Amino acid sequence: MSTPFYVSPQQAMADRAEYARKGIARGRSVVVLTYADGVLFVAENTSRALHKVSEIYDKIAFAAVGRYNEFENLRIGGVRYADLRGYSYDRADVTARGLANVYAQTLGTIFSSVGEKPYEVELIVAEVGRTGDDDQIYRLTPDGSVVDEKNTVVVGGNADSIGNYIGQRHRTGMSLSEALKVAVEGLARDPNGGTPRVLTPEQLEVAVLDRQRFQKRKFKRILGGQLGRLLRGDESAAADEDAADDTAQ
């Protein structure tokens, strides 16, 4: 008769964490960083149908890397939570911190459930405040841990290498085009020291939470010509287009 195979709880959790980490590392990176007027999201993503960055509520956005079906389920759940809480209480009661706590409970429960594989996802939940000091960025790992990040965060792919590069170049009060340039340079660099890649607008998914927007909804995707001009450093033309967009809405 064979002897039952025993794995300690600590080893089982470590194995699950390593399984999830390897899945996340296969995904292409997402960068989130603050700039003068809000929070910028930049992801390497050639798909125009499957988004890594999405709006959750008035001032809150969500970014993720890993298995799309898993983080899309979490995104939908976050939207439902925000809508219900805002309707039942007040729109001001919907916060990134509250949403991050809900995601943490969900991820933690799945991670520790026997017989269920952990989610291969890493999430970022961000909220733009009235001033830069009020901006909030939270990173959530597959085991449900929440990290309160300051100014910059990178998930997926070569997150450590890209994060170090961006952290050394980020500064308070950067313009949108300056912040975008730093983010794209970080995504394009070769972690082995080789020649950086050239990332075109078609390879990027870019969005902002802009505190200067007149609407309650601060989320805006940066697309097409506006993205191209920002990548070239033409801040004024991009700002004019954004102002016209706000007026039209």
C-alpha positions in Angstrom: 0.0 0.0 0.0 1.5 3.4 -1.0 2.2 6.1 1.6 0.0 9.2 1.2 2.0 12.1 -0.2 2.2 15.0 2.3 2.8 18.7 1.4 3.0 21.2 4.2 0.5 24.2 4.0 3.4 26.5 3.6 4.8 24.6 0.7 1.4 24.4 -0.9 0.9 28.2 -0.7 4.4 28.8 -2.0 3.8 26.5 -5.0 0.5 28.2 -5.8 2.2 31.6 -5.6 4.9 30.5 -8.0 2.4 29.1 -10.4 0.5 32.4 -10.5 3.7 34.4 -10.7 4.9 32.5 -13.8 1.6 33.0 -15.5 1.7 36.8 -14.9 5.3 37.1 -16.0 4.3 35.8 -19.5 2.0 38.7 -20.0 3.1 42.0 -21.5 3.7 44.8 -18.9 1.3 47.5 -17.8 2.7 50.8 -16.4 0.8 53.2 -14.2 2.3 56.5 -13.1 1.2 59.9 -11.9 1.6 63.1 -13.9 0.7 66.8 -13.2 -3.0 66.4 -14.1 -3.7 62.9 -13.0 -2.8 59.2 -13.5 -1.5 57.7 -16.7 -2.0 54.1 -17.8 0.2 52.6 -20.6 0.1 49.0 -21.7 1.7 47.1 -24.5 -1.4 45.7 -26.2 -2.1 45.3 -30.0 -5.7 44.3 -29.5 -8.4 46.9 -29.8 -11.1 44.6 -28.5 -9.5 43.1 -25.4 -8.5 45.9 -23.0 -6.0 45.8 -20.2 -7.1 49.2 -18.9 -10.7 50.1 -18.2 -12.9 52.6 -16.4 -14.6 51.4 -13.2 -16.3 54.5 -11.9 -16.2 58.3 -11.9 -12.6 58.7 -10.8 -11.5 55.1 -10.6 -9.8 52.9 -13.3 -8.5 49.4 -13.4 -5.5 47.8 -15.1 -4.5 44.2 -15.2 -2.1 41.6 -16.6 -2.4 37.9 -16.8 -5.3 35.7 -18.0 -7.8 37.9 -19.7 -10.9 35.9 -18.8 -10.0 36.0 -15.1 -9.2 39.7 -14.9 -12.2 40.5 -17.0 -14.5 38.7 -14.5 -12.9 40.8 -11.8 -13.4 44.0 -13.7 -17.1 43.3 -14.3 -17.5 42.5 -10.6 -15.8 45.8 -9.7 -18.1 47.8 -11.9 -21.2 46.1 -10.3 -19.8 46.7 -6.8 -19.2 50.4 -7.7 -22.6 50.9 -9.3 -24.5 49.3 -6.4 -22.6 51.2 -3.7 -22.9 54.5 -5.5 -26.7 53.9 -6.0 -27.3 52.7 -2.5 -25.3 55.3 -0.7 -23.5 58.1 -2.5 -21.2 58.3 -5.5 -18.5 59.7 -3.1 -18.6 56.5 -1.2 -17.1 54.6 -4.1 -13.4 54.7 -3.6 -10.3 52.9 -4.9 -9.5 51.7 -1.4 -12.9 50.1 -1.0 -12.7 48.5 -4.4 -9.1 47.2 -3.7 -10.4 45.6 -0.4 -13.2 43.8 -2.3 -10.7 42.5 -4.9 -8.3 41.5 -2.1 -11.0 39.4 -0.4 -12.0 37.7 -3.7 -8.4 36.9 -4.8 -7.5 35.7 -1.3 -10.5 33.4 -1.1 -9.7 31.9 -4.5 -6.0 31.6 -3.7 -6.6 29.6 -0.5 -9.4 27.4 -1.9 -8.4 23.7 -2.0 -9.0 22.2 -5.4 -9.2 25.6 -7.2 -6.3 27.0 -9.1 -5.2 30.6 -8.1 -6.0 33.4 -10.5 -3.0 34.2 -12.8 -3.6 38.0 -12.6 -2.1 41.1 -11.0 -4.3 44.2 -10.7 -3.9 47.9 -10.3 -6.7 50.1 -9.0 -6.2 53.8 -9.2 -8.2 56.9 -8.2 -7.5 60.5 -9.2 -7.9 63.0 -6.5 -8.4 66.8 -6.4 -4.6 67.3 -6.1 -1.7 65.1 -6.8 -1.3 64.3 -3.1 -4.8 62.8 -3.2 -4.1 60.3 -6.0 -4.3 56.7 -5.0 -2.7 53.6 -6.6 -3.1 50.1 -5.3 -1.5 46.9 -6.6 -3.1 43.5 -5.9 -1.3 40.2 -6.2 -2.9 36.8 -6.8 -2.9 35.9 -3.0 -5.0 39.0 -2.2 -2.2 41.2 -0.9 -2.7 44.9 -1.4 0.2 47.3 -1.8 -0.3 51.0 -1.6 2.0 52.3 -4.4 3.4 55.8 -4.7 3.7 57.6 -8.1 4.7 54.5 -10.3 3.9 50.8 -10.5 4.6 48.1 -13.1 3.0 44.7 -13.4 3.6 41.8 -15.7 6.5 40.9 -18.0 9.9 42.4 -16.8 8.1 44.4 -14.1 11.2 44.8 -11.9 13.5 46.0 -14.6 10.9 48.4 -16.1 9.9 49.6 -12.7 13.5 50.5 -11.7 13.9 52.4 -15.0 10.7 54.4 -14.6 11.2 55.0 -10.9 14.6 56.6 -11.6 13.1 58.9 -14.3 9.7 59.8 -12.9 9.4 63.2 -11.1 6.5 65.1 -9.6 4.7 67.5 -12.0 5.6 65.8 -15.3 3.4 66.8 -18.2 1.4 64.1 -19.9 3.8 63.8 -22.9 6.8 63.6 -20.6 5.2 60.9 -18.5 4.1 59.0 -21.6 7.7 59.2 -23.0 9.1 57.7 -19.8 6.5 54.9 -19.7 7.0 53.9 -23.4 10.8 54.0 -23.0 10.5 51.7 -20.0 8.3 49.3 -21.9 10.6 49.3 -25.0 13.9 48.7 -23.2 15.7 45.4 -23.4 16.3 43.9 -19.9 19.5 42.3 -21.2 20.9 45.7 -22.3 20.2 45.3 -26.0 18.8 47.9 -28.4 15.4 49.2 -27.2 12.4 48.3 -29.4 10.4 50.9 -31.2 6.8 50.8 -30.0 4.2 52.4 -32.3 0.8 53.8 -31.3 -0.8 50.6 -32.7 1.1 48.6 -30.1 0.0 50.7 -27.2 -3.1 51.0 -25.0 -3.1 54.4 -23.3 -5.6 56.0 -21.0 -5.7 58.7 -18.3 -7.6 59.7 -15.2 -7.5 63.5 -15.8 -8.5 65.6 -12.8 -8.9 68.6 -15.2 -11.9 67.1 -17.1 -15.2 68.9 -16.6 -17.2 65.8 -16.4 -17.6 63.6 -13.3 -16.1 60.8 -15.3 -12.3 61.5 -15.4 -11.4 58.4 -17.5 -10.3 59.0 -21.1 -8.6 56.8 -23.7 -5.8 58.4 -25.7 -6.2 57.2 -29.3 -5.1 57.8 -32.8 -3.8 61.2 -33.8 -3.8 62.5 -30.2 -1.6 59.5 -29.1 0.7 60.1 -32.0 1.1 63.8 -31.2 1.8 63.1 -27.5 4.4 60.5 -28.4 6.1 63.2 -30.5 6.0 65.6 -27.6 3.3 67.9 -29.1 1.5 68.6 -25.8 -0.4 71.7 -27.1 -2.1 69.9 -30.1 -3.1 67.0 -27.9 -4.5 69.4 -25.3 -6.5 71.3 -27.9 -8.0 68.0 -29.1 -8.9 67.0 -25.5 -10.5 70.3 -24.8 -12.6 70.0 -28.0 -13.6 66.5 -26.9 -14.8 67.8 -23.5 -16.8 70.6 -25.1 -18.5 68.1 -27.4 -19.6 65.9 -24.6 
